[in-house]
Amino acid sequence: MLTPAAGLTIYVATQPVDFRKGADGLALLAKETLGQDPMKGNRYEIPRLR
């Protein structure tokens, strides 16, 4: 069983995203939309388009 680190913040997107953007595109989306640095250890849950 995995235990999240103390102080972990989880952000959940409400709109699906096209995963063809790749890891860099998704990181840029998190940075521009949320104003958060995706490399700071937070977790981002993003639903994908079908």
Secondary structure, DSSP 8 states (H G I E B T S, - for coil): -----TT--EEE-SS-B-GGGHHHHHHHHHHHHH---TTSS-EEE--B--
